[in-house]
Amino acid sequence: MLKTLIVVESAALVEEIGLANTLTFERYLQEYPKRDEPKTRIINLCNTEQYLSKGYYCSLLAEARKHVVQPTVKSINALRAETLDLNFTTKQLADLAKASSDEAWVFFGKTEDAIWQKVAQHVYRKFPVPILRLTRAETGQMTVVQGSMSELDDTTKAAFLEQLKSHAESTWHIGQSAKHARWEMAILVDPNEPSPPSDKDAIAKFVKAARKHGIHAEVKTAETMEDVSQYDALFIRQTTAIDHVTYKLASKAESKGVVVIDDATSILRCCNKVFLHDSFSYNKVPTLKTVTVSDKEAATLELLEATFTYPMVLKMPEGSFSRGVFKVKDKAELEARLAELLAESALVLVQEFLYTEYDWRIGVLNGRAIFACRYFMARNHWQIYNHNSKRFNSGGWETLPTFEVPRAVLEAALKACKVIGKGLYGVDIKELNGKAYVIEVNDNPSIETKVEDAYLGDELYMQIMAEFQRRLELRGKDND
């Protein structure tokens, strides 16, 4: 059982509370930690509304002194954020409409209004703070504010003191949950995504690897993500797009100093094939012959037929997992498909067709190849994915050590990534007669169990989390 100290701002509050081990902040500052003291927890009742206030320093010092404290500095900062995106169920919000009040006080996770209780527990699990005030707006949105004793009327204060006495006398068990990781990470996923970049087992391996590098990783969705600035790192394992929540979260996280893989610039560059092929051309990255068109006029069709032979490949600027990519076999098909695609996009890429039995996928992290796969074409299809087939929608694969990859393929992959940045990328490459042709660079490559990790196993996840650790260490030095 932990020794409990209740820290308040004034001697008057010590007297008003009337519980043993209640002391002022000044006493806590001067008299602790003590030699050979038992394991101690702190209930910090000082006002924490202002940054660098007594309440803020009380929690900060408690954590430095290895005291278990409520609220933690993390909770204080989170509740000071401009917005909090909490994941309430439709039923919870509907039940609250029946409550007698649109506001509830929550003391150590308890509230006197039974209708509010489930929501109160939900919030308290996220923010274990002594006093919380919840307010429901007509829109259904919830405001969560950290409260103080000075805001309570006599009746409410009596209810709080009763809960405080109960909480102070309760038993705390110190286990794994009490061990704080050095950093906090959010891993962004979409459980409803039909072809996610990582399966559930791979995500679990990322969480385990993160723990071994001093990182506490939480799996989050866009709906359950609290303010991203609460975290030290954001790892996006949801298919990215520019006009999408993934790009918005990456941008916001970076602006707050959060370490992000993959960063907003990588998303912006990789998600648009027009940028990729234009930059490949300027930087002499070996790739297939490609032309960008903006109309389907007769002159344009003549130019394409003079440049390419049939079949040709047409690509939408944005797309993933072989979506938005079409093969046309004659002029009529070319004109029809161009008309269809130009109705959605101002530009369309036209590329020479090159059939190979498989495509290389080289995984690159911070300019270094970390895995290599050969993805074979789907049965009776010219791509590795066939979205029109229910049974054989993808081909097989083979995972190899990177030192067995042909030199031309490896060099092309690394050169292509230099154009993008220093994130985690998957480079798709065709190889024919000893020559490599970069198809595209993916900012959010597939990493699934028994596929991309088939050679390295758990070491693949460890290498990625080691890169996060390296960046977090550098961030700390930059802030010194």
Beta strands, then each sheet from edge to edge (+ up, - down):
strand 1: 3-8
strand 2: 22-24
strand 3: 40-44
strand 4: 68-70
strand 5: 103-107
strand 6: 131-136
strand 7: 142-146
strand 8: 183-188
strand 9: 215-220
strand 10: 233-236
strand 11: 259-261
strand 12: 290-293
strand 13: 312-315
strand 14: 325-328
strand 15: 348-352
strand 16: 358-365
strand 17: 368-376
strand 18: 397-400
strand 19: 424-432
strand 20: 435-442
sheet 1: 2+ 1+ 3+ 4+
sheet 2: 5+ 6- 7+
sheet 3: 9+ 8+ 10+ 11+
sheet 4: 12+ 15- 13+ 14-
sheet 5: 18+ 17- 16+ 19- 20+
end
